[in-house]
Every structure is written in C-alpha cells, then in structure tokens.
Amino acid sequence: GNIEEENMMPGAPITIIKGFLPVAESFGFTEYLRAETSGQAFPNCSFHHWEEMTENPLATAENRVTKIIGEIRKRKGLKPEVP
C-alpha cells in the first residue's frame, strides 16, 4: 500500500493517515494494525479506485498477477498453474 497523507489533530493525540491498500493485501490488516498499536488505532476502509495490473497473467515467472490467479485457482480446488 501507499501512504498519501498524514494529518495530526491540533490539541489531540490523534493522527489521521490516508493511504491506498490493494484489497488482496487488506485481509488481516485490521488485526495487524490493532496489534501493532496495542489497540489504539483502527482503520476506516472504503473503496477509492481501480488500478490496472499490467503484469502478464500467463507469464511463467511469478509476478503479482500470476500469484493472485494461483491463489484463486487453489481456493477453487484447481491446480494453481493456468492451463
């Protein structure tokens, strides 16, 4: 993900951090954030935009796209390799 901005609230011990996190990488984020901050931080997540993934989905070398496809195929009970 990317952090886009950080804003400290004047007179309060609060910092608002805005950023982008791919949905595929967001699973477990809430638990991770709460654990790392001893329960003091919590996210407010909402959809913002789509971004095209430009890697080749049929590449023999692993990239972000082939990894996602392999994980989806495994979850569906298929071989991870694209036929």
N, C-alpha and C positions, 0 to 999 in steps of 0.2 A: 504494500500500500504506500500512499504518499501523504505526508502532512502538508496541507495547503496554507493553514494559518493557525496562530496561537494568540489568544486574547486573554489577558489577565483582568479579572474584575476588580476595579478600584475599591479598596476598603474591605475586600473579602478574600479569603484564602482559596479562591476558585480560579481555575484556568480552563478556558474553553478551547479545545483543539479540534479543528476541522480538517478532514482529510478524506481520501478515497481508498477503499479496500475492496479488491475483487470479491464477489460473492463466494467463489470457490475457495478463497482463503479466509473467509469470515467465520467459518464454523469453529466454535470453541473460543472465539475472540472475547466474548463477554466474560467467560470464566477466567481466561488468561489475564485480562485487564483487572478484574476484581482481585485475583490472587496477587498480582504484582503490586497493587496499591493498597493491600490489606483491606479491601472492601470499600475504599474511599472514592473510587472512580467508577462511573458506569456509563456505557455508551447509549447514544440515541441514534440509531441507524435508520437510514431511509435511502431509497433508490435515487440516484442522481443522473447517470447517463450510461449509455452503452459505449464500449470501445472495441473496435475490431482487433482480433488476434491475427497477426499476419504470418505466423509460422505455418509451415506446410503440414497439414494433418496426416499426410501419407509418408512423411519422412521416415527413414529407417533409424536415424539418430533421434534420441528422445529430446523433445522440446516441450514447452508449456502445453501446447495443443495436444500432442500425442499422449502426454501424461494424463490430461483430463479425459480424453477419449478412452484410454486404457482403464481408468478408474470407473468410468460409466459402464463400460463393457463388463468389467468384473462384477460390479453391483448387479447387473442384469443376468449374471450367470454365464456370460460368454467368455471366450478366450480374449485376453487383453489386446492381442495383435489384430489389426484391421486386416480382413481377408484380401 
